[in-house]
Amino acid sequence: MNSDVRELNYSKIKTYMECPLLYKYKYIDGRREGLVPASSLGVSIHRALEEYHRDCNDPSELLAYYDDCWLGAGYSSSGEQMEWYLKGQKMLEKYAEREYERKTTVDSTEREFIFQEGDWTLRGKIDRIDKHPDGSWEVIDYKTGTDVDLSIPVTDSLQMGIYAVGARRAWNMQKGKASFYFVAYDTVQSAPFEAFDERKILDTFIEIGKKIEAENFEPNLEHCQNCAFKDRCEKSCAAGEEKPLDFTGSSPA
């Protein structure tokens, strides 16, 4: 097993928790998921917001950045592409309205953290980091999808917990909060750094890392129905019948 298994990020941990076999396909075998409309739109919006906050911060210019960053891949027709483009445009119009009222300073975008926990390394990349007038920090992750449950507390999110721990461990940001910015719903939900159980978060990532290191890749069949590889996985219970692996039709995300 490659020594890189001792270096993890949230995406790898999340994938393994969903299905160990999916982790193997993606991160060991190097299989790729093709873009679909929702993921393609997410890439376009993330790129636009990164460049907007890095270069401009003038809300009147945000939609111009959206046009420049638009990714046309992942759509079945020009009509479908336009439908999703307009969805994203509406999201960013609301985002721009909120920008006029923002009191924070954007410190950085797409900033990467990395820290050690024993023999293990945890890294991540945060969409945006703001500094508040009182000197406190806010780490922000954009969510562009609509398939989210807004009733779930931010403190239940392993992703936000990892980001909160990363900000404190890697950058010594002791005072601050971690926030999900649900762009599709024009709402932000936050929790202070200290609300996350650091020990539990670190134990979880080490536990997952040890399972990966032991090459435990048994499939979790509960996720087959929504898996991008369900029609190409020999273990899938959603494909109708068992098939040999065939990834020739996959494309880079």
MOZIDA-V608016 format. One record per backbone hydrogen bond with DSSP energy under -1.0 kcal/mol. NH is the residue of the N-H (numbers start at 1). CO is the residue of the C=O. If there is no record, write none. Layout:
# MOZIDA-V608016
nh = (NH;NH)
co = (CO;CO)
This chain:
# MOZIDA-V608016
nh = (5;6;7;8;13;14;15;16;17;18;19;23;24;25;26;27;28;29;31;40;41;42;43;44;45;46;47;48;49;50;51;52;53;54;55;56;57;61;62;65;66;67;68;69;81;82;83;84;85;86;87;88;89;90;91;92;93;94;95;96;97;98;99;100;101;102;105;107;108;110;111;113;115;117;120;121;122;123;124;126;128;129;130;131;132;135;137;138;139;140;141;143;148;152;156;157;161;162;163;164;165;166;167;168;169;170;173;174;177;178;179;180;181;182;183;183;185;187;189;191;193;195;196;198;201;202;203;204;205;206;207;208;209;210;211;212;213;214;215;216;217;223;224;227;230;232;236;250)
co = (2;3;4;121;9;10;11;12;13;14;15;19;20;21;22;23;24;24;25;36;37;38;39;40;41;42;43;44;45;46;47;48;49;50;51;52;52;58;59;61;62;63;64;65;77;78;79;80;81;82;83;84;85;86;87;88;89;90;91;92;93;94;95;96;98;99;131;129;129;127;126;124;122;120;117;6;115;8;113;111;140;108;138;105;136;132;175;130;177;128;179;181;146;149;153;154;157;158;159;160;161;162;163;164;165;166;167;172;137;191;139;189;141;187;143;181;182;182;180;178;176;192;193;196;197;198;199;200;201;202;203;204;205;206;207;208;209;210;212;211;215;220;221;224;227;229;233;247)
